[in-house]
Amino acid sequence: MSKADKLLRRLESRPKDFTWDEALTVLKHCGFHPVATSSKSTGSHRKFIGPDGRYLQISQPHPENILKPYQVKDLLDILRETGCIREE
């Protein structure tokens, strides 16, 4: 089982300490790529496009590196919708 697969399993348990770096690893593993932002766009919002053309916008947490519970839920939702995480 790869590191990304282990992180996916961990994400499914809705951990309270899931980091931004772990989220980036999972997104990359699931085929999401960052979208370049315009020079007018500032702040911590990051946008990703999935393999099916679906977008995910998420705020990079700061000053800490831990995702908020609603961000974990949003990440799980989009990964289920795109088929990266299968419903059991």
C-alpha positions as CSV (number, residue, x, y, z in Angstrom):
1,M,0.0,0.0,0.0
2,S,1.5,3.4,-1.0
3,K,1.8,6.4,1.2
4,A,-1.0,8.1,-0.7
5,D,-3.3,5.1,-0.2
6,K,-2.5,5.1,3.5
7,L,-3.3,8.8,3.7
8,L,-6.6,8.2,1.9
9,R,-7.6,5.6,4.5
10,R,-6.6,8.0,7.3
11,L,-8.6,10.8,5.7
12,E,-11.7,8.6,5.7
13,S,-11.5,8.5,9.5
14,R,-11.9,12.3,9.5
15,P,-8.7,13.0,11.6
16,K,-8.5,16.2,13.5
17,D,-4.8,16.6,12.6
18,F,-4.8,16.1,8.8
19,T,-2.2,18.5,7.3
20,W,-2.1,20.6,4.2
21,D,0.9,18.6,2.9
22,E,-1.0,15.4,3.4
23,A,-4.0,16.8,1.5
24,L,-1.7,17.9,-1.4
25,T,-0.3,14.3,-1.6
26,V,-3.8,12.8,-1.7
27,L,-5.0,15.3,-4.3
28,K,-2.0,14.6,-6.5
29,H,-2.5,10.9,-6.1
30,C,-6.2,11.3,-7.2
31,G,-5.2,13.3,-10.3
32,F,-5.9,16.8,-9.1
33,H,-3.6,19.6,-10.3
34,P,-3.2,23.1,-9.0
35,V,-4.7,25.8,-11.2
36,A,-2.5,28.9,-11.7
37,T,-4.0,31.9,-10.1
38,S,-4.2,35.3,-11.6
39,S,-2.1,38.2,-10.3
40,K,-5.3,39.7,-9.0
41,S,-5.9,36.7,-6.8
42,T,-4.3,36.9,-3.4
43,G,-4.7,35.2,-0.1
44,S,-4.7,31.6,0.9
45,H,-7.3,30.2,-1.4
46,R,-6.0,27.4,-3.7
47,K,-7.8,26.0,-6.7
48,F,-7.4,22.5,-8.1
49,I,-8.8,20.8,-11.1
50,G,-9.6,17.1,-11.1
51,P,-9.2,14.4,-13.8
52,D,-12.9,14.9,-14.7
53,G,-12.6,18.6,-15.0
54,R,-14.2,19.3,-11.6
55,Y,-12.8,22.1,-9.5
56,L,-12.0,22.2,-5.8
57,Q,-11.3,25.4,-4.1
58,I,-9.8,25.2,-0.6
59,S,-8.1,27.6,1.7
60,Q,-4.5,26.7,2.7
61,P,-4.6,26.8,6.5
62,H,-2.3,29.3,8.3
63,P,-0.5,29.9,10.5
64,E,-0.9,26.3,11.4
65,N,-0.8,23.5,8.8
66,I,-3.9,21.5,10.0
67,L,-7.1,21.4,8.0
68,K,-10.3,22.4,9.6
69,P,-13.0,19.8,10.0
70,Y,-15.2,21.3,7.2
71,Q,-12.1,21.2,4.9
72,V,-11.6,17.5,5.6
73,K,-15.3,17.0,4.8
74,D,-15.1,19.0,1.6
75,L,-12.0,17.0,0.5
76,L,-13.7,13.7,1.3
77,D,-16.8,14.8,-0.7
78,I,-15.0,15.7,-3.8
79,L,-12.8,12.6,-3.7
80,R,-16.0,10.5,-3.4
81,E,-17.7,12.4,-6.2
82,T,-14.7,11.8,-8.5
83,G,-14.4,8.1,-7.6
84,C,-11.1,8.3,-5.9
85,I,-12.7,7.1,-2.7
86,R,-15.4,4.5,-3.2
87,E,-18.4,4.2,-1.0
88,E,-18.5,0.9,0.8
